[in-house]
Amino acid sequence: VQLQASGGGLVQPGGSLRLSCASSAFTAGYYHVGWFRQAPGNEREGVSSISSSGHSTYYSDSVKGRFTISRDSADKTVYLQMNGLKPEDTAVYFCAADVFVRSEFALLESQYVHWGQGTLVTVSS
């Protein structure tokens, strides 16, 4: 399973970005998809994830209310809409996918086998 993450860039505080994670495997509705991020000097952390059906979504406390995850099977893409960006959101963002992800562990990277390359998000004035 190949994942292609894109959409990162430089944005001012309070601005918005939309990240995309595309894969031909997403048409089948089998994969739970997560977004993770890693800031310099920090460990990678779970940001958000969405179930294979799209009916269940999960967010870390640090992004809840600002970020929205969604998926479009026709586009074979999972999106992460990021609003109200803060400097502390600056990180390399990764998407990951797996078939079997327990909901209570949806933001743990150990749940995911397939990973895309990162896309850099920089929030700065």
Salt bridges, closest charged atoms under 4 A:
GLU45 OE2 - ARG37 NE 2.70
ASP61 OD1 - LYS64 NZ 3.35
ASP89 OD1 - ARG37 NH1 2.88
ASP89 OD2 - ARG66 NH1 2.73
GLU104 OE2 - ARG102 NH2 2.67
GLU109 OE1 - ARG44 NH2 3.02
